[in-house]
Amino acid sequence: MGKFRESVDTKALRFAVGFPVVLAVAFVFCAFLLRPDLPDPVAIGWTADGGAAFAPFGAYAAGGALLIIAAGWLVLSQAVPLSRPAVMRRIMMGTGLFLSLFITSVLAAGLVGQTGLADARESRVDLTVLALGSGAAVSLGVTMGFVFKADTRWSLDDDRALQRALARELDP
């Protein structure tokens, strides 16, 4: 276990595991808030004429949650190993955040476009939700890429260097 802890960034690991799960739970919770206004079954695919493929609401919510978790874990886990270059870890953290939020936006746009309809064949993807969610996903992903601190942790060499620097300062 000691080698594993030394080879991964534990803060990034906690985020990589936890964020997609929390996001998926939030999506399912919000989907159930919309449930009374949705047709049965809901559309999961659309053409120019409206809904073309359909599934039960539970399958849409559960499948969406699993998709959010799987994509988030797949990409965010690439930012965890300390053996990877810091730039790659930052890019993967930003990309993972973006992808998780983008998938959630697409799923939410699909549900919001069906609210208030009796038949899902008349539904469309809500473009406002899709545009706002995608824009937020891009901006938050870029921000995460810039602010994620992917530097290696403090090591024994750093302790020794600090001790030497303090000794030089105290006794010039």
DALINRA-V60346 format. One record per pair of residues at least 24 apart in sequence whose C-alpha atoms are under 10 Angstrom apart, sorted by the first residue. I is the first residue (numbers start at 0). J is the second residue. Records with the same first field share a line. If there is no record, write none. Layout:
I: J / J
This chain:
3: 80
4: 80 / 81
5: 80 / 81 / 152
6: 79 / 80 / 81 / 82 / 83
7: 78 / 79 / 80 / 81 / 82 / 83 / 151 / 152
8: 78 / 79 / 80 / 81 / 82 / 149 / 150 / 151 / 152
9: 79 / 80 / 81
10: 79
11: 75 / 76 / 77 / 78 / 79 / 80 / 88 / 92 / 147 / 148 / 149
12: 72 / 75 / 76 / 77 / 78 / 79 / 80
13: 76 / 79
14: 72 / 75 / 76 / 79 / 92 / 96
15: 68 / 71 / 72 / 73 / 74 / 75 / 76 / 77 / 78 / 79 / 92 / 95 / 96
16: 68 / 71 / 72 / 73 / 75 / 76
17: 68 / 71 / 72
18: 67 / 68 / 71 / 72 / 75 / 95 / 96 / 99
19: 64 / 65 / 66 / 67 / 68 / 69 / 70 / 71 / 72 / 75 / 95 / 96 / 99 / 100 / 103
20: 64 / 65 / 67 / 68 / 69 / 71 / 72
21: 64 / 67 / 68
22: 64 / 67 / 68 / 71 / 99 / 100 / 103
23: 60 / 61 / 63 / 64 / 65 / 66 / 67 / 68 / 71 / 99 / 100 / 103
24: 60 / 61 / 64 / 65 / 67 / 68
25: 64 / 103
26: 60 / 61 / 63 / 64 / 67 / 103 / 104 / 106 / 107
27: 57 / 59 / 60 / 61 / 62 / 63 / 64 / 107
28: 60
29: 60 / 107
30: 56 / 57 / 59 / 60 / 106 / 107 / 110 / 111
31: 56 / 57 / 60
33: 110 / 111 / 113 / 114 / 115
34: 110 / 114
35: 114 / 115
36: 110 / 111 / 113 / 114 / 115 / 116 / 117
37: 110 / 111 / 112 / 113 / 114 / 115 / 116 / 117 / 118 / 119
38: 110 / 113 / 114 / 115 / 116 / 117 / 118 / 119 / 120 / 122
39: 116 / 117 / 118 / 119
40: 117 / 118 / 119 / 120
41: 109 / 110 / 113 / 114 / 118 / 119 / 120 / 122
42: 109 / 110 / 112 / 113 / 118 / 119 / 120 / 121 / 122 / 123 / 124
43: 106 / 109 / 110 / 119 / 124
44: 109 / 120 / 122 / 123 / 124
45: 109 / 119 / 120 / 121 / 122 / 123 / 124
46: 120 / 122 / 123
47: 123
48: 120 / 121 / 122 / 123
49: 119 / 120 / 121 / 122 / 123 / 124
50: 109 / 113 / 118 / 119 / 120 / 121 / 122 / 123 / 124
51: 119 / 120 / 121 / 122
52: 119 / 120
53: 119 / 120
56: 110
59: 106 / 109 / 110
60: 106 / 107 / 110
62: 106
63: 102 / 103 / 105 / 106 / 107
64: 102 / 103 / 106
66: 99 / 102 / 103 / 106
67: 98 / 99 / 100 / 101 / 102 / 103 / 106
68: 99 / 102
69: 99
70: 95 / 96 / 98 / 99 / 102
71: 95 / 96 / 97 / 98 / 99 / 100 / 102
72: 99
74: 98 / 99
75: 99
78: 147 / 149
79: 149
81: 149 / 150 / 151 / 152
82: 151
83: 149
84: 149 / 150 / 151
85: 147 / 148 / 149 / 150 / 151
86: 144 / 145 / 147 / 148 / 149 / 150
87: 144 / 149
88: 144 / 147 / 148 / 149 / 150
89: 141 / 143 / 144 / 145 / 146 / 147 / 148 / 149 / 150
90: 140 / 141 / 143 / 144 / 145 / 147 / 149
91: 140 / 143 / 144
92: 140 / 141 / 143 / 144 / 145 / 146 / 147 / 149
93: 136 / 137 / 138 / 139 / 140 / 141 / 142 / 143 / 144 / 145 / 146 / 147
94: 136 / 137 / 139 / 140 / 141 / 143 / 144
95: 140 / 143 / 144
96: 136 / 137 / 139 / 140 / 141 / 142 / 143 / 144
97: 133 / 134 / 135 / 136 / 137 / 138 / 139 / 140 / 141 / 142 / 143 / 144
98: 133 / 136 / 137 / 140
99: 136 / 140
100: 132 / 133 / 134 / 135 / 136 / 137 / 139 / 140
101: 129 / 130 / 132 / 133 / 134 / 135 / 136 / 137 / 140
102: 129 / 132 / 133 / 136
103: 129 / 132 / 133 / 136
104: 128 / 129 / 130 / 131 / 132 / 133 / 134 / 135 / 136
105: 129 / 130 / 132 / 133
107: 132
108: 132
